[in-house]
């Protein structure tokens, strides 16, 4: 009997150890499953293409709730509601405050990768301010409708900078002059989208109202370029139905950063942009609009001069607007472009 009790106890002990071991293994496997590295979201493409006559333009509503990541996600979802869930091919983001601008393309990938398959190209710069308290980001989107909306094509228009020496002076008189310029260039065409950039937003409600009143129905955006600009500034750009961009498709690039402020750095960034456009069937010879975002006036002058020298004969608009910051600490400027895709 003692031997039988000993044998029974030994068997029970073994079974208990097996059960514990099994539970430990199951728990370990579960833990390993839970800690597996998730796949990183895809990076947005450097260039995205859309049908010219089907392009739709929207600007995200401003919100002061939460940090940059929350505001960006909210803005992206708002754009999807505004465009009725249409495919978005390009987003230009203006980030104010101290949030990391590099997070914006990642957030675009997270939101659109889950819901819409193909990703838009993304341009992102740091601005000096937005016309709403605690707002950290505003997004301009370009989507593709299911049918033609602009039968003859589109016009991309930009004004010359309107400036004044005192950076603290009201931006309203300058903005009104820029809006006059824009209306003259539009020549009676209805604007589909209008973006204006000013040196300060001290009278933000009046500035916003001026843009909306002048171009009702357009997707309107107004941004302060720098926190401490060297001079007062106003410059506007618009998209309208027209006949200057008549190619079947347009290519929209994301921002290309020039690492440095010398001519060789600018030349390298232009070469990279040209390769990006070429990969989408476009070229520097077919530019429709180019944005240069320098961090200083001198860098802006240099980059514009070099851009013109490397693209002789191209008369498409070029905007050169100094901004607060870019997605790289050692950047001198960034640029993006819109170009016609060859047939």
C-alpha positions as CSV (number, residue, x, y, z in Angstrom):
1,X,0.0,0.0,0.0
2,X,2.7,2.6,0.8
3,X,4.4,1.8,-2.5
4,X,1.1,2.1,-4.4
5,X,0.4,5.5,-2.7
6,X,3.9,6.6,-3.6
7,X,3.4,5.5,-7.2
8,X,0.1,7.3,-7.4
9,X,1.6,10.5,-5.9
10,X,4.4,10.3,-8.4
11,X,2.0,10.0,-11.3
12,X,-0.1,12.9,-10.1
13,X,3.0,15.0,-9.6
14,X,4.1,14.3,-13.2
15,X,0.7,15.1,-14.5
16,X,0.7,18.4,-12.6
17,X,4.1,19.3,-14.0
18,X,2.9,18.5,-17.5
19,X,-0.2,20.7,-17.0
20,X,1.9,23.5,-15.6
21,X,4.4,23.1,-18.5
22,X,1.6,23.1,-21.0
23,X,0.0,26.2,-19.5
24,X,3.4,27.9,-19.5
25,X,4.0,27.0,-23.1
26,X,0.6,28.2,-24.1
27,X,1.1,31.5,-22.2
28,X,4.5,31.9,-23.8
29,X,3.1,31.3,-27.2
30,X,0.3,33.8,-26.6
31,X,2.8,36.4,-25.3
32,X,5.0,35.8,-28.4
33,X,1.9,36.2,-30.7
34,X,1.0,39.5,-28.9
35,X,4.5,40.9,-29.2
36,X,5.0,40.1,-32.8
37,X,6.2,43.2,-34.8
38,X,3.4,44.6,-36.8
39,X,4.0,45.5,-40.5
40,X,4.9,49.2,-40.9
41,X,2.5,51.2,-43.0
42,X,3.5,51.8,-46.6
43,X,5.2,55.1,-47.4
44,X,3.2,57.4,-49.6
45,X,4.3,57.5,-53.2
46,X,6.6,60.3,-54.3
47,X,4.3,61.0,-57.2
48,X,0.6,60.3,-57.8
49,X,-1.4,60.7,-61.0
50,X,-5.1,61.7,-61.6
51,X,-7.3,62.5,-64.5
52,X,-7.2,66.3,-65.1
53,X,-10.9,66.8,-65.9
54,X,-12.1,64.8,-62.8
55,X,-10.1,66.6,-60.1
56,X,-11.9,67.8,-57.0
57,X,-10.4,70.1,-54.3
58,X,-11.1,70.3,-50.6
59,X,-9.6,71.9,-47.5
60,X,-9.9,70.2,-44.1
61,X,-11.8,72.1,-41.3
62,X,-9.6,73.4,-38.5
63,X,-9.7,71.9,-35.1
64,X,-7.9,72.8,-31.9
65,X,-8.6,69.5,-30.1
66,X,-5.8,67.2,-29.2
67,X,-2.2,66.8,-30.3
68,X,-1.0,66.9,-33.9
69,X,-1.6,63.1,-34.5
70,X,-5.3,63.4,-33.4
71,X,-5.8,66.6,-35.4
72,X,-4.3,65.0,-38.5
73,X,-6.4,61.9,-38.3
74,X,-9.6,64.0,-37.7
75,X,-8.7,66.2,-40.7
76,X,-8.1,63.1,-43.0
77,X,-11.5,61.6,-42.0
78,X,-13.1,65.0,-42.5
79,X,-11.7,65.1,-46.0
80,X,-13.1,61.7,-46.8
81,X,-16.5,62.9,-45.7
82,X,-16.3,66.1,-47.7
83,X,-15.3,64.3,-50.9
84,X,-17.8,61.4,-50.4
85,X,-15.1,58.8,-50.2
86,X,-13.5,59.5,-53.5
87,X,-9.8,58.4,-54.1
88,X,-7.4,61.1,-52.9
89,X,-4.3,61.5,-55.0
90,X,-2.5,64.4,-53.3
91,X,-2.4,66.1,-49.9
92,X,-0.6,69.2,-48.9
93,X,-0.2,69.7,-45.2
94,X,0.7,72.8,-43.3
95,X,1.7,72.1,-39.7
96,X,1.8,74.8,-37.0
97,X,3.2,74.4,-33.5
98,X,5.9,72.0,-32.3
99,X,4.5,68.7,-33.6
100,X,6.7,66.4,-35.7
101,X,5.9,67.2,-39.4
102,X,7.4,63.8,-40.3
103,X,4.4,62.1,-38.7
104,X,2.0,63.5,-41.2
105,X,2.9,61.1,-44.1
106,X,2.8,58.2,-41.7
107,X,-0.6,59.1,-40.5
108,X,-1.8,59.5,-44.1
109,X,-0.6,56.0,-44.7
110,X,-2.4,54.6,-41.6
111,X,-5.7,56.2,-42.5
112,X,-5.8,55.8,-46.2
113,X,-4.0,52.5,-46.3
114,X,-6.7,50.9,-44.2
115,X,-9.6,52.4,-46.1
116,X,-8.7,53.2,-49.7
117,X,-5.9,51.0,-51.0
118,X,-3.6,53.3,-53.1
119,X,-2.0,56.2,-51.2
120,X,-1.8,59.9,-52.2
121,X,1.5,61.8,-52.6
122,X,2.1,64.1,-49.6
123,X,3.7,67.5,-49.3
124,X,4.3,68.8,-45.8
125,X,5.9,72.0,-44.4
126,X,5.8,73.7,-41.1
127,X,3.9,77.0,-41.1
128,X,4.0,79.9,-38.7
129,X,0.3,79.7,-37.7
130,X,-3.2,78.8,-38.7
131,X,-6.4,80.9,-38.3
132,X,-7.9,79.0,-35.4
133,X,-6.8,78.8,-31.7
134,X,-4.7,75.7,-31.0
135,X,-5.0,74.4,-34.6
136,X,-1.9,72.5,-35.6
137,X,-2.6,71.3,-39.1
138,X,-4.7,72.0,-42.2
139,X,-4.8,69.7,-45.2
140,X,-5.5,70.5,-48.8
141,X,-6.6,67.5,-50.8
142,X,-7.0,66.7,-54.5
143,X,-9.4,63.8,-55.3
144,X,-10.6,62.1,-58.4
145,X,-14.3,62.2,-59.2
146,X,-16.2,59.4,-61.1
147,X,-17.0,61.7,-64.0
148,X,-15.6,64.7,-65.8
149,X,-16.1,68.0,-64.0
150,X,-13.8,70.3,-66.0
151,X,-14.4,69.6,-69.7
152,X,-11.7,71.7,-71.2
153,X,-9.0,71.4,-68.5
154,X,-7.6,73.4,-65.6
155,X,-5.6,76.5,-64.9
156,X,-3.1,76.8,-62.1
157,X,-2.5,80.4,-61.2
158,X,-0.3,82.3,-58.8
159,X,0.1,85.9,-57.9
160,X,3.3,87.9,-57.4
161,X,4.2,88.5,-53.7
162,X,2.8,91.7,-52.3
163,X,5.1,93.0,-49.5
164,X,5.7,95.7,-47.0
165,X,8.8,96.5,-44.9
166,X,7.2,96.2,-41.5
167,X,6.5,92.5,-40.7
168,X,4.1,93.5,-37.9
169,X,1.8,95.6,-40.1
170,X,-1.6,94.3,-40.9
171,X,-1.7,91.7,-43.7
172,X,-5.2,92.7,-44.8
173,X,-4.2,95.5,-47.2
174,X,-1.6,93.2,-48.8
175,X,-4.0,90.3,-49.0
176,X,-6.7,92.4,-50.7
177,X,-4.1,93.4,-53.3
178,X,-3.1,89.8,-53.8
179,X,-6.8,88.8,-54.2
180,X,-7.2,91.6,-56.8
181,X,-4.2,90.2,-58.7
182,X,-5.7,86.7,-58.5
183,X,-9.1,87.9,-59.8
184,X,-7.4,89.7,-62.7
185,X,-5.5,86.5,-63.7
186,X,-8.6,84.4,-63.4
187,X,-10.3,86.8,-65.9
188,X,-13.9,85.8,-64.9
189,X,-13.2,82.1,-64.3
190,X,-14.6,80.6,-61.1
191,X,-12.0,79.4,-58.8
192,X,-12.2,75.8,-57.6
193,X,-9.5,76.2,-54.9
194,X,-7.7,79.3,-53.4
195,X,-4.7,79.2,-51.1
196,X,-3.4,82.4,-49.6
197,X,-0.2,82.9,-47.5
198,X,0.3,85.9,-45.2
199,X,3.0,87.1,-42.8
200,X,0.6,87.4,-39.8
201,X,-2.9,86.4,-38.8
202,X,-3.6,89.1,-36.2
203,X,-6.9,89.7,-37.9
204,X,-7.5,86.2,-39.0
205,X,-11.4,86.3,-39.2
206,X,-11.3,89.3,-41.5
207,X,-8.6,87.7,-43.7
208,X,-10.6,84.4,-44.0
209,X,-13.8,86.3,-44.8
210,X,-12.0,88.3,-47.5
211,X,-10.9,85.2,-49.3
212,X,-14.3,83.5,-49.1
213,X,-16.2,86.6,-50.1
214,X,-14.0,87.1,-53.1
215,X,-14.1,83.5,-54.3
216,X,-17.3,81.9,-53.0
217,X,-17.6,78.2,-53.6
218,X,-13.8,77.7,-53.8
219,X,-12.0,75.4,-51.3
220,X,-10.3,78.2,-49.4
221,X,-7.2,78.1,-47.2
222,X,-5.2,80.8,-45.5
223,X,-1.9,80.2,-43.7
224,X,0.7,82.3,-41.8
225,X,4.1,81.4,-43.3
226,X,6.5,82.1,-40.5
227,X,6.3,83.0,-36.8
228,X,8.7,85.9,-37.2
229,X,8.9,86.9,-40.9
230,X,11.4,89.5,-42.1
231,X,8.7,91.5,-43.9
232,X,4.9,91.7,-44.4
233,X,3.8,89.4,-47.1
234,X,0.7,88.1,-49.0
235,X,0.6,85.8,-52.0
236,X,-2.2,83.7,-53.4
237,X,-2.7,80.8,-55.8
238,X,-5.8,79.3,-57.3
239,X,-7.0,76.4,-59.5
240,X,-9.8,77.1,-62.0
241,X,-11.5,75.5,-64.9
242,X,-9.6,76.6,-68.0
243,X,-7.5,75.5,-70.9
244,X,-3.9,75.7,-69.8
245,X,-3.5,72.2,-68.3
246,X,-5.3,70.1,-70.9
247,X,-3.3,66.8,-70.7
248,X,-5.4,63.8,-69.9
249,X,-3.6,63.3,-66.6
250,X,-1.5,65.3,-64.2
251,X,1.2,64.1,-61.9
252,X,1.5,65.5,-58.3
253,X,4.7,65.1,-56.5
254,X,5.3,65.1,-52.7
255,X,7.9,67.4,-51.2
256,X,11.5,66.9,-52.2
257,X,13.9,68.3,-49.6
258,X,17.2,70.0,-50.5
259,X,19.7,69.0,-47.8
260,X,21.7,72.3,-47.6
261,X,21.4,75.8,-49.0
262,X,24.0,75.8,-51.8
263,X,23.5,75.5,-55.5
264,X,24.8,71.9,-55.6
265,X,22.2,70.9,-53.0
266,X,19.4,72.6,-55.0
267,X,20.6,71.0,-58.3
268,X,20.5,67.6,-56.6
269,X,16.9,68.1,-55.4
270,X,15.8,69.2,-58.8
271,X,17.3,66.1,-60.3
272,X,15.5,63.9,-57.8
273,X,12.2,65.7,-58.6
274,X,12.8,65.2,-62.3
275,X,13.3,61.4,-61.7
276,X,10.1,61.3,-59.6
277,X,8.1,62.9,-62.4
278,X,9.7,60.8,-65.1
279,X,8.7,57.6,-63.2
280,X,5.1,58.8,-63.5
281,X,5.3,59.6,-67.3
282,X,5.7,63.4,-66.7
283,X,8.8,65.6,-67.2
284,X,10.2,69.0,-66.2
285,X,9.3,70.2,-69.7
286,X,5.6,69.8,-68.9
287,X,5.5,71.6,-65.5
288,X,2.1,73.2,-64.6
289,X,3.0,74.6,-61.2
290,X,6.1,74.5,-58.9
291,X,6.2,75.4,-55.2
292,X,9.5,76.2,-53.5
293,X,9.4,76.3,-49.7
294,X,12.7,78.0,-48.6
295,X,13.7,78.7,-45.0
296,X,15.2,82.0,-45.9
297,X,14.7,84.7,-48.6
298,X,18.2,84.2,-50.0
299,X,17.7,80.5,-50.4
300,X,14.5,81.2,-52.2
301,X,16.1,83.6,-54.7
302,X,18.9,81.1,-55.4
303,X,16.6,78.1,-55.9
304,X,14.2,80.0,-58.2
305,X,17.1,81.3,-60.3
306,X,18.5,77.8,-60.7
307,X,15.1,76.3,-61.4
308,X,14.6,78.7,-64.2
309,X,18.0,78.1,-65.6
310,X,17.5,74.3,-65.7
311,X,14.1,74.5,-67.3
312,X,14.4,77.0,-70.2
313,X,11.3,77.8,-72.0
314,X,8.9,76.8,-69.2
315,X,6.6,79.6,-68.3
316,X,4.4,77.8,-65.7
317,X,3.9,79.6,-62.3
318,X,6.6,79.2,-59.6
319,X,5.8,80.2,-56.1
320,X,8.7,80.9,-53.7
321,X,7.4,81.4,-50.1
322,X,9.7,81.2,-47.1
323,X,8.2,78.9,-44.4
324,X,9.0,78.1,-40.8
325,X,10.4,74.6,-41.2
326,X,10.7,71.4,-43.1
327,X,10.8,67.7,-42.5
328,X,14.6,67.7,-42.0
329,X,16.8,69.6,-39.6
330,X,19.5,70.2,-42.2
331,X,17.1,71.2,-45.0
332,X,17.6,74.5,-46.9
333,X,14.3,74.3,-48.8
334,X,11.8,71.9,-50.2
335,X,9.8,71.8,-53.4
336,X,6.9,70.0,-55.1
337,X,5.5,70.2,-58.5
338,X,2.5,69.4,-60.8
339,X,3.3,68.3,-64.3
340,X,1.4,67.0,-67.3
341,X,1.7,63.3,-68.0
342,X,2.8,62.6,-71.6
343,X,0.2,60.9,-73.7
